[in-house]
Amino acid sequence: MRLSSQGNTVVTLLADPDAPTDIAQGIARTLPDRLAEKSGRGRRFDIKVITEPFTSGTEDLATLMCRIFDRGRTENWDIVVALTDLPLHSHGRKLVVDLSHEHGLALLSLPSLGGLRLRTKAGRAVEEAVLSLAGPRTDGAEESRRDQPLGSFAGPLAPIHPGQVDEEETADLRYVVSGPRGYLRLLGGMVRANRPWRLVPGLSKALAAALATGAVATVNSTVWSLSEALSMPRLVIAMVGSLALMIGWLIVDADLWHRSAEVSPEARKRAALYNASTVVTVGVGVFVCYVGLMGVNLLWALFILNDRVFASMTRTPLHATEFWTLSWFVASIATVGGALGSGLESDEAIRAAAYSKREQERRRTLQDHDDEQSSEQAGADTDR
């Protein structure tokens, strides 16, 4: 790729839809000033954001980088930084950043940055990648840049040269994470990309069923007696069981479990990672609903329960502990009722909790795009 004349460099942030695009747009607002300040020499950077699905988790990195390179060459872009929320792997390692100084390309896998301070980390990663790609193009300077980490961003990451492993690789420098810490970091980033807080309003019908169940259970004298008789371990078991039932039912009902048709170890690891992120995402959403149910049940109990009636049924005075225990137990009962109500939800309400669904959608989009290009090419050949 070429660098623009007149001291201006056009940096294109090519982002997958949804969260990557939101992050790219936020980065674009402050990136030009930071780049101009750090690069010096009066250089200016123009940032533009392009939204389109360009990734598929089944593609190898070399194919993906070639796809991005072809897109940039067609549009005559100077520097391209691609952002995706799909996890990418390189020879068993979790990819964070892929760099090609020759072609002015960088590929950033957002989940590998972890689930905390994602926008800050992504902004720093993009900034360091652009500064590395926009540096002097002399052979000596380029080799020196390849041996240096991406500033403070790359502290815990391991740099490798892909050419040492596979001569067909497009990238010349790659940053990866590995080991248990890298797995947990990637899993946290995937859960963050799934945005589990969006699952709660999507379960409106399930919440309505749970609230109705809780309202009835709160005024049931049998439930009062049971809440007083149950020990703390049994209450915990009731909570865990109801949460597990709700999580399992949502995953099964919406067909969120990822089953890979491939038998390679890489495909099995990817499927396990996808399913783990789905379980954690749905679990976080369901737990938030559970806590909300406890709060609503507590307010309802404070309003409706009568001390003398409760004491006559349970032979226990109605104090703060009894309110808390009853609300906790009723939340478990209501969650089971909510699991039945969740069967009324549409798959669209919770599909964002599964990486496999997004990957399937992007794979179809990419296939449709390739088919369209093939048809146009065939029509052009026919006209000739």
Secondary structure by P-SEA (a helix, b strand, c coil): cccccccbbbbbbcccccaaaaaaaaaaacaaaaaaaaaccbbbbbbbbbbcccccccccaaaaaaaaaaaaaaacccbbbbbbcbbbbcccccccbbbbcccbbbbbbcccccccaaaaaaaaaaaaaaaaaaccccaaaaaaaaacccccccccbbbbccccccccccccbbbbcccaaaaaaaaaaaaaaacaaaaaaaaaaaaaaaaaaaaaaaacaaaaaaaaaccaaaaaaaaaaaaaaaaaaaaaaaccbbbbccccaaaaaaaaaaaaaaaaaaaaaaaaaaaaaaaaaaaaaaccccaaaaaaaccccccaaaaaaaaaaaaaaaaaaaaaacccccccccccccaaaaaaaaaaaaaaaaaaaaaaaaaaaaac
